[in-house]
Amino acid sequence: MKKSIFKFSILIIMLGAVFFSCEKNDIIPETVSFNEEDFNSTTGNHDQILEEKKNKILRPVLHMSFGKEISEKEADLQWESAVIDYIKKNPVQNKVSSEWFFKIITTTGDQTNNNTFNDVQFSATFNTDVGSIPAYGVLEDAGNVRGQTDRYLFRGTYPGQVVSWVEAESATLSLQGTDGWLVTKFKVKIKRVDQTASATGFSSVVTFPNVILDNIDPQNWDIFETGNIGTGRLEF
């Protein structure tokens, strides 16, 4: 009888140990999350540190945003009308071709979380008959609303030089921070009708990237590069 009680007690102790062990294994240790599961860059150029630009950082002289509910045709009409009105009131002072107007266009994906509130910059490389010149600028409020198209007007310049022609050769689009942005359209355009000096022709860099710009480090930049795909020439 005593042996039976002893064996029963041993069994209870063993079952208790197993139960305690199972409960202990079910406890999930607290971990520190860096939100890496939310990192979605598809450019291959994330977490870059942008060098300080020696050139003047450009800001748009005109910016308009159009929601996806507005047709591209209607947006074009409104935008071109605003550009014509601006240039009439603010012509390039130097009538020779040391300055030119150019446009930047971006479109944001229309799905959830495709938009961004982070800082956005661009660069564009222009070829001219007197050399190549880069332009760097800020795209204010780009991609704030999903499905939105942002259009910007900038003044380009080649200080101290008079140029006979300008070509848009390549461009980059850069996003700082971890608020990912899906870009479906990115264009650079130089149009004859936008110049105050007499001009002919047209030049552009046109891409439909469908890439996500994002970073792990909120201080770094993700960069989309078009490559040298520019076409056309604007002649003065």
C-alpha positions as CSV (number, residue, x, y, z in Angstrom):
1,M,0.0,0.0,0.0
2,K,2.8,2.4,0.9
3,K,4.6,1.6,-2.4
4,S,1.4,2.5,-4.3
5,I,1.1,5.8,-2.5
6,F,4.8,6.6,-3.1
7,K,4.5,5.8,-6.9
8,F,1.4,7.9,-7.1
9,S,3.2,10.9,-5.4
10,I,6.1,10.5,-7.9
11,L,3.6,10.6,-10.8
12,I,2.0,13.7,-9.5
13,I,5.3,15.5,-9.2
14,M,6.4,14.5,-12.7
15,L,3.1,15.7,-14.2
16,G,3.5,19.0,-12.4
17,A,7.0,19.5,-13.7
18,V,5.9,18.8,-17.2
19,F,2.9,21.2,-16.9
20,F,5.2,24.0,-15.5
21,S,7.7,23.4,-18.3
22,C,5.0,23.8,-20.9
23,E,3.7,27.0,-19.4
24,K,7.2,28.4,-19.2
25,N,7.8,27.7,-22.9
26,D,4.6,29.5,-23.9
27,I,5.9,32.8,-22.4
28,I,7.1,34.9,-25.4
29,P,10.1,37.1,-24.4
30,E,9.8,40.8,-24.9
31,T,11.7,42.0,-28.0
32,V,12.7,45.4,-29.4
33,S,11.1,46.0,-32.8
34,F,12.7,48.3,-35.4
35,N,9.7,48.0,-37.8
36,E,11.9,46.2,-40.4
37,E,8.8,44.3,-41.4
38,D,7.4,47.6,-42.8
39,F,10.5,48.3,-45.0
40,N,9.5,48.0,-48.6
41,S,12.0,49.7,-50.8
42,T,12.3,48.3,-54.3
43,T,14.9,50.7,-55.8
44,G,18.1,48.9,-54.6
45,N,19.3,52.4,-53.5
46,H,17.9,52.8,-50.0
47,D,19.7,54.2,-46.9
48,Q,21.9,56.5,-48.9
49,I,23.5,59.7,-47.5
50,L,23.0,62.6,-49.9
51,E,26.1,64.8,-50.3
52,E,25.7,68.5,-49.7
53,K,25.1,70.1,-53.1
54,K,27.4,72.9,-54.2
55,N,24.8,74.1,-56.7
56,K,21.9,76.2,-55.5
57,I,18.9,74.1,-54.3
58,L,15.9,75.0,-56.5
59,R,12.4,75.4,-55.2
60,P,9.4,75.4,-57.5
61,V,8.1,78.7,-58.7
62,L,4.7,77.0,-59.3
63,H,3.1,73.8,-57.9
64,M,-0.3,72.2,-58.5
65,S,-1.7,68.9,-57.3
66,F,-4.5,67.0,-59.0
67,G,-6.5,64.1,-57.5
68,K,-7.2,60.9,-59.4
69,E,-10.8,62.0,-59.8
70,I,-9.6,64.7,-62.3
71,S,-8.9,63.4,-65.8
72,E,-5.4,63.9,-67.2
73,K,-6.8,66.0,-70.0
74,E,-8.5,68.4,-67.6
75,A,-5.4,68.5,-65.3
76,D,-3.3,69.4,-68.4
77,L,-5.6,72.2,-69.3
78,Q,-5.6,73.7,-65.8
79,W,-1.9,73.3,-65.4
80,E,-0.8,74.7,-68.7
81,S,-3.1,77.7,-68.2
82,A,-1.5,78.4,-64.8
83,V,2.0,78.0,-66.3
84,I,1.3,80.5,-69.1
85,D,-0.2,83.0,-66.6
86,Y,2.9,82.7,-64.3
87,I,5.5,83.1,-67.1
88,K,3.7,86.1,-68.5
89,K,3.9,87.8,-65.0
90,N,7.4,86.5,-64.2
91,P,9.4,86.2,-67.4
92,V,13.0,85.2,-67.5
93,Q,14.8,88.6,-67.2
94,N,17.7,87.7,-69.4
95,K,16.3,87.4,-72.9
96,V,19.3,85.3,-74.1
97,S,19.2,81.6,-73.3
98,S,21.2,81.4,-70.0
99,E,17.9,80.4,-68.2
100,W,15.0,78.1,-69.1
101,F,11.9,76.8,-67.5
102,F,11.4,73.1,-67.0
103,K,8.7,70.9,-65.4
104,I,8.7,68.0,-63.0
105,I,5.7,65.6,-62.8
106,T,5.2,62.8,-60.2
107,T,2.2,60.5,-59.7
108,T,1.6,58.5,-56.5
109,G,0.0,55.0,-56.4
110,D,-3.6,54.9,-55.5
111,Q,-3.6,52.0,-53.0
112,T,-3.5,52.2,-49.2
113,N,-0.2,53.5,-47.8
114,N,1.2,54.4,-51.2
115,N,1.4,58.1,-50.2
116,T,4.1,59.8,-48.1
117,F,4.7,62.8,-45.9
118,N,8.5,62.7,-46.0
119,D,10.8,65.1,-47.7
120,V,11.3,64.6,-51.5
121,Q,14.1,65.9,-53.7
122,F,15.1,65.6,-57.3
123,S,18.1,66.0,-59.5
124,A,18.2,66.5,-63.3
125,T,21.1,66.6,-65.7
126,F,20.9,68.9,-68.6
127,N,23.2,68.8,-71.6
128,T,24.0,72.0,-73.5
129,D,26.3,73.1,-76.2
130,V,28.6,74.6,-73.6
131,G,28.7,71.7,-71.2
132,S,26.6,69.6,-68.9
133,I,24.9,71.0,-65.8
134,P,23.1,69.3,-62.9
135,A,20.0,70.9,-61.2
136,Y,18.9,69.9,-57.7
137,G,15.6,70.8,-56.2
138,V,12.9,70.2,-53.6
139,L,9.5,68.8,-54.5
140,E,7.3,70.3,-51.9
141,D,4.3,68.2,-50.6
142,A,5.0,65.5,-53.2
143,G,2.8,62.4,-52.8
144,N,0.8,63.6,-49.8
145,V,-2.3,62.0,-51.2
146,R,-2.5,58.6,-52.9
147,G,-3.5,58.7,-56.5
148,Q,-2.3,62.3,-56.7
149,T,-0.3,63.9,-59.5
150,D,2.0,66.7,-58.6
151,R,3.2,69.2,-61.2
152,Y,6.1,71.6,-60.6
153,L,7.6,74.5,-62.6
154,F,11.3,75.4,-62.1
155,R,13.8,77.9,-63.5
156,G,16.9,76.2,-64.8
157,T,20.1,78.2,-65.4
158,Y,23.7,78.0,-66.6
159,P,25.2,81.0,-64.8
160,G,27.4,83.2,-66.9
161,Q,26.8,81.2,-70.1
162,V,24.7,81.6,-73.1
163,V,23.5,78.3,-74.5
164,S,22.2,77.4,-78.0
165,W,20.4,74.3,-77.0
166,V,19.4,72.2,-73.9
167,E,18.7,68.5,-73.5
168,A,17.2,66.7,-70.5
169,E,19.5,63.7,-70.1
170,S,18.6,62.0,-66.8
171,A,17.0,62.5,-63.4
172,T,16.8,61.1,-59.9
173,L,14.0,61.1,-57.3
174,S,14.9,60.9,-53.6
175,L,12.8,60.2,-50.5
176,Q,14.1,60.8,-47.0
177,G,12.7,58.8,-44.1
178,T,10.7,55.6,-43.4
179,D,7.3,56.7,-44.7
180,G,7.4,54.6,-47.9
181,W,6.2,56.1,-51.2
182,L,5.0,54.3,-54.4
183,V,5.9,56.4,-57.5
184,T,4.1,55.4,-60.7
185,K,5.1,58.3,-62.9
186,F,8.2,60.6,-62.9
187,K,8.9,63.1,-65.8
188,V,11.1,66.0,-66.6
189,K,10.0,68.2,-69.5
190,I,11.4,71.3,-71.3
191,K,8.9,72.8,-73.7
192,R,9.2,75.5,-76.3
193,V,6.0,77.2,-75.2
194,D,7.3,77.7,-71.6
195,Q,10.3,79.8,-72.6
196,T,10.4,83.6,-72.8
197,A,13.4,83.6,-75.2
198,S,12.5,82.4,-78.8
199,A,12.8,78.6,-78.9
200,T,12.0,75.5,-80.9
201,G,11.8,71.8,-80.1
202,F,11.1,69.8,-77.0
203,S,13.1,67.6,-74.6
204,S,12.1,65.2,-71.8
205,V,12.9,62.3,-69.5
206,V,9.8,60.1,-69.1
207,T,9.5,57.1,-66.8
208,F,6.8,55.0,-65.2
209,P,8.8,53.5,-62.3
210,N,6.2,51.7,-60.2
211,V,8.9,51.5,-57.4
212,I,8.6,52.0,-53.7
213,L,11.0,54.4,-52.1
214,D,11.7,53.7,-48.4
215,N,14.4,53.5,-45.8
216,I,15.3,51.7,-42.6
217,D,17.1,54.8,-41.1
218,P,14.8,57.8,-40.9
219,Q,17.7,60.2,-41.6
220,N,18.7,58.5,-44.9
221,W,17.5,58.7,-48.5
222,D,16.2,56.2,-51.1
223,I,17.0,57.1,-54.7
224,F,15.3,56.2,-58.0
225,E,17.6,56.8,-61.0
226,T,16.2,57.1,-64.5
227,G,19.5,56.5,-66.3
228,N,20.4,58.4,-69.5
229,I,17.1,58.0,-71.3
230,G,16.4,61.7,-72.2
231,T,15.1,62.4,-75.7
232,G,14.8,65.5,-77.8
233,R,16.4,69.0,-77.8
234,L,15.2,72.5,-77.1
235,E,17.0,75.0,-79.3
236,F,17.2,78.8,-78.8
